[in-house]
Each structure stands twice: as C-alpha cells, then as structure tokens.
Amino acid sequence: MEFQMGLGIVLVLALIVGVGLWSGRRVKSKADFLTGGGQAGPALVCGALMGSLVSAQSTIGSAQMAFYYGLTAWWFTLGSGLGCLLMALGYVRALRASGCVTELQVISKEYGGAAESVGAVLSALGIFITVLSQIIACIGLFTILFPNLSIAWAAVLTVAVMGCYVVFGGAWGAGMGGVVKVALLYLAFMAGIVLVLRCEGGLPGLAETLSNLLAGTPLGMVQRAAANVPNVADGGDLAQRFASLTARGLPTDMGSCLSLIVGVLSTQTYAQAVWSAKTDAAARRGVLISALLIPILGAAGILMGLSVRAHYITQAEAEALAAAGQAIPDLPVLASTLHVLPAFAMDHMPPLMAGAVLGTLLITVIGGGAGLSLGMATILVEDLYRRATKRIDTASKELLATRLTIVGILAVGAALAVLAHDSKLNDLGFLSMGLRGRWCSPP
C-alpha cells in the first residue's frame, strides 16, 4: 500500500476515533450514554440514525450486490429511506410520548413482561446478525488494505476500533461520529459518481462495456457455475439482470424492501436516535433528512459496483472459465466481491483520496457496528438483565453493564466473523431486518 493511501486512511480513522473519545467527555449519566440526554438537534439525530443504518450493507453490500444484479441492489437503501419516511410521519411522536427507553418496553405496556422478554431475545438476535455483517465487512477491508494481515488479527483490530467509537461516547459518540461519517461518505460517493460517468463515457458507455464483457461471451455463460446467478446469453439477459429493479424476482425484491421498512421501524438503535432529540420537531426533521439522503448513496454504490463489474472478473469466474476450457480475459481478478468498492477507489482515485475513501468506508462499517451494538446492549440490559437480577440497582452499575455488554457483543461477533468472513452482506441484512420486524413491532 502506498504511503499516501495509508496516510489518508490514518487521518480519517484518527478523526473518527478522536470524535468518539471527545464525545465521551459529555457522558455524565446513563441518559447521556443511551440517548445523549435528549439534547440532540436534527443534525445529530440524522447522524446517529444514518451512522447505524448506513453501514456495510448500504455501501459495500450495495456495490457487491450491484456486481451480481445491478439495479436491484437499490432495494436496501430504498427500503431504508421509505422506513425513515414512515417513521418521521407516523412514529416519532408516539415513540417520544411513550416515556420508554426501549421499544420492547412499549410492547411490555401493552402485552406484559413475558412478551418483552421473548421479544428482547429475538430482536437482539436480529440486530446481532447485522453487527456480524459489519464485522465481516470490516475484516474484508482490513485484509485488502493489509494483505499480510490475518483474518483473526483483522477481527481483533475491528473490535478495538468499534469499541473506541461507542463504548466511551454512547449516543453522543454515535451521533457526532455519524455526522462526520455522513459528510465524508457523501463526498466520497459523489466523487465516485463523477468518476464513473467520466471514465465510462456516461451510462451508455457503461452499458456497452458490460455488454461487450458479458453478453453471449464465455464469461457470460459461466455465471451460474461461478456465482449461482443467471447466465447472460444476449442483450436481453443483460438488461434483465442489471437494469431491472426486480432482477431476483418480484416476490424476493418486494419482500426485501418490506423487510427494510419494517426493520427500520422496529430497531432499537434507530429509535434511540429519535429519543435523543430535543423536541419532536427536531427528531422528525433529522429522520426526514435521513430518508432523503440514504437512497442517493445507494444509487452511487450501484454505479461503482457496475463499473467494477465491467472491468474485473472474480476468482470463481476465472476457475469456471478454466474448467470449461475457455480463455480467461486479461482483467484484474477479485479474490472476493467484498472488495468491489475498495477496488474502485484504489483504481480510479489518487492515492491520498483513495485512502480517505477507504478510511471513510472503514468508519462507515465501524460506525454501523458500533451503533447497532449499542442498541442491542440497551435491549439486553434494560429488557433482560434488569428483570433477571437486582444487582443493577444504580445508574452507574447500569452504565457499566451496558458498556461491558457492548464489549461482549463485539467479541462474540468477531469470533463468528472469522468463520463466516466471505458472506454476502445484503443477504444477512435482509434476514436481520425481517427478524427484527417480526418480533419487535413499533408502537
């Protein structure tokens, strides 16, 4: 890795870790840690919400899915935006008027403590799946940046940085870090759009390059063997696979969108962003800003993913071509499709800028995992631990229990991520959102 690229990464990581440590100075109580003391304005609400919701699946995962399926990769961010819109219009006031700390406490008021406990376990499991995907994505980033770094050490490094991000600052760290992250992410992704359109000769040029690579070619005819995706026999197959919002089938893609909408409305982490606001109006504005910004990032990720698809092959495709006795195109080879977005940055941007983008992706993934682990820890402490033991009888003990629980969540996630480090991120994301929505209904 070039010095300038490494410098860009270090500068961005130092910025975000510094924000997390500085924000920890504002944590004086349990309320400060969990909801920022209810003093956040629209920008911090948006930062806390997008800091957790815009994470591995919305960025690295969207580019990864676009590499396979093109436009249908938009459903993760479209569904997230629609979920935020519905939250702003119909749920903000109800959440804030409930007087609760977790969404499951709202359920407990209606259906009793047993429903709260069962819901806590299943909702926490759903959130944990997404935390796991953030750790997997972060491992992928660290291993492409540092090829000699083992997966195990990459997992250790991931947990250490995520811990600094949220353990000290809690909601303040998630909110302030989220604002910085969203600003950096937008700069990076808008630059990505410009580079794709300029380098590919606009959308028609990108479509032509994809057609030349895949339509009816040996590479297009080994897609199912290499990645279990449809082969591309002609231009019609190419359009169906890459230019359709329902390329995976209408039930699958509509179900994915619905799982995102319900998951946003029923996830503790996103509700904490609403509770952190000074007023109902501030909360609503922050959530509405998120609803507008998130789908734009998804569109940018799709463009970059398609650009990489047009100029790379995967290791699995190279092996499938060799097995079929076909020549392997003289193109760069991706060891994993988790590397799609990092590969775009490293190939199309100056080293210092590429490093800053890669650092931004790191904090995007780190911020998502950190914010979600905070939400999961809040559920476990508030809805399970406090019901099971009387030892957590003071605010200071509760704060300590929440911080220790975050560390435990990240440690378990790291251990599992080492075993499942090559998973498809958006598949995990859709599963997670659906599970949360099924068992943790909003008020």
Secondary structure, DSSP 8 states (H G I E B T S, - for coil): --HHHHHHHHHHHHHHHHHHHHHHTT--SHHHHHHGGG-B-HHHHHHHHHHHHSSTIIIIIHHHHHHHHGGGGGHHHHHHHHHHHHHHHHTHHHHHHT--SSHHHHHHHHH-HHHHHHHHHHHHHHHHHHHHHHHHHHHHHHHHHSTTS-HHHHHHHHHHHHHHHHTTTHHHHHHHHHHHHHHHHHHHHHHHHHHHHHHHTHHHHHHHHHHHHHTTSTTGGGHHHHHSS----SHHHHHHHHS-TTTT-HHHHHHHHHHHHHHHHT-HHHHHHHHTBSSHHHHHHHHHHHHHHHHHHHHHHHHHHHHHHHH-EEHHHHHHHHHTT----SS-EES-GGGHHHHHHHHHS-HHHHHHHHHHHHHHHHHHHHHHHHHHHHHIIIIIIHHH-SS--SHHHHHHHHHHHHHHHHHHHHHHHHHTTT--HHHHHHHHHHHHHHH----
